[in-house]
């Protein structure tokens, strides 16, 4: 949140917990936010930064909606985008059936 706010004032931010204690599983990693006024060129800077992350996953920035969402490309592709009604079901299925997915998003040394 601190890094994103360096580019402009945030109107909204969400970063779910890595592990869901209530359901006893690792959650699909993602981060969502909205700038009060999106700064010119910041999307390209963020996209460039996530392209080079040393994780086992490929990341992407979806800025097609009001809130921007940084998420693993696999989830976006399997759900056919954030607007697809099956998006939540795809996330739930990965959460409950692929417990290696969340930890694979961690930055390696």
C-alpha positions as semicolon CSV with decimal commas, in nm:
position;residue;x (nm);y (nm);z (nm)
1;X;0,000;0,000;0,000
2;X;0,283;0,235;0,089
3;X;0,461;0,173;-0,243
4;X;0,144;0,226;-0,448
5;X;0,061;0,547;-0,263
6;X;0,392;0,695;-0,378
7;X;0,243;0,718;-0,728
8;X;-0,080;0,890;-0,621
9;X;-0,348;0,912;-0,355
10;X;-0,531;0,584;-0,299
11;X;-0,909;0,589;-0,267
12;X;-0,933;0,217;-0,185
13;X;-0,697;-0,075;-0,114
14;X;-0,738;-0,448;-0,040
15;X;-0,481;-0,717;0,029
16;X;-0,630;-1,040;0,165
17;X;-0,447;-1,244;0,425
18;X;-0,212;-1,507;0,289
19;X;-0,369;-1,776;0,505
20;X;-0,739;-1,804;0,589
21;X;-0,763;-1,933;0,945
22;X;-1,142;-1,979;0,929
23;X;-1,122;-2,217;0,631
24;X;-0,772;-2,349;0,715
25;X;-0,616;-2,289;0,372
26;X;-0,380;-2,064;0,181
27;X;-0,568;-1,813;-0,029
28;X;-0,516;-1,713;-0,389
29;X;-0,293;-1,406;-0,378
30;X;-0,411;-1,079;-0,526
31;X;-0,414;-0,710;-0,447
32;X;-0,672;-0,452;-0,546
33;X;-0,669;-0,073;-0,531
34;X;-0,806;0,243;-0,683
35;X;-0,636;0,578;-0,722
36;X;-0,843;0,891;-0,667
37;X;-0,697;1,005;-0,997
38;X;-0,480;0,746;-1,179
39;X;-0,140;0,900;-1,247
40;X;-0,023;0,907;-1,609
41;X;0,205;0,612;-1,691
42;X;0,188;0,441;-1,351
43;X;0,017;0,130;-1,491
44;X;0,314;0,069;-1,720
45;X;0,557;0,107;-1,428
46;X;0,361;-0,146;-1,220
47;X;0,330;-0,390;-1,512
48;X;0,706;-0,370;-1,570
49;X;0,778;-0,434;-1,203
50;X;0,553;-0,740;-1,174
51;X;0,687;-0,891;-1,495
52;X;1,026;-0,930;-1,327
53;X;0,910;-1,070;-0,992
54;X;1,111;-1,381;-0,895
55;X;0,811;-1,606;-0,820
56;X;0,688;-1,930;-0,970
57;X;0,382;-1,746;-1,105
58;X;0,333;-1,495;-1,383
59;X;0,155;-1,183;-1,259
60;X;-0,065;-0,938;-1,444
61;X;-0,235;-0,607;-1,378
62;X;-0,601;-0,584;-1,474
63;X;-0,711;-0,224;-1,508
64;X;-1,028;-0,282;-1,711
65;X;-1,254;-0,196;-1,419
66;X;-1,281;0,084;-1,166
67;X;-1,044;-0,094;-0,924
68;X;-0,711;-0,219;-1,051
69;X;-0,622;-0,575;-0,955
70;X;-0,281;-0,740;-0,948
71;X;-0,326;-1,117;-0,972
72;X;-0,167;-1,434;-1,105
73;X;-0,217;-1,468;-1,481
74;X;-0,334;-1,830;-1,435
75;X;-0,637;-1,721;-1,235
76;X;-0,730;-1,451;-1,482
77;X;-0,707;-1,694;-1,773
78;X;-0,894;-1,981;-1,605
79;X;-1,174;-1,748;-1,495
80;X;-1,190;-1,574;-1,835
81;X;-1,138;-1,233;-1,673
82;X;-1,256;-1,057;-1,363
83;X;-1,600;-0,976;-1,503
84;X;-1,686;-1,340;-1,566
85;X;-1,948;-1,469;-1,320
86;X;-1,729;-1,777;-1,266
87;X;-1,433;-1,576;-1,134
88;X;-1,522;-1,630;-0,767
89;X;-1,579;-2,001;-0,827
90;X;-1,238;-2,032;-0,995
91;X;-1,071;-1,863;-0,697
92;X;-1,258;-2,088;-0,453
93;X;-1,165;-2,402;-0,648
94;X;-0,796;-2,310;-0,648
95;X;-0,809;-2,216;-0,279
96;X;-0,959;-2,548;-0,180
97;X;-0,788;-2,784;-0,429
98;X;-0,441;-2,641;-0,492
99;X;-0,276;-2,547;-0,165
100;X;0,061;-2,511;-0,335
101;X;-0,067;-2,224;-0,548
102;X;-0,066;-1,952;-0,280
103;X;0,283;-2,029;-0,149
104;X;0,418;-2,043;-0,507
105;X;0,342;-1,671;-0,534
106;X;0,602;-1,583;-0,273
107;X;0,916;-1,405;-0,388
108;X;1,212;-1,640;-0,380
109;X;1,562;-1,543;-0,268
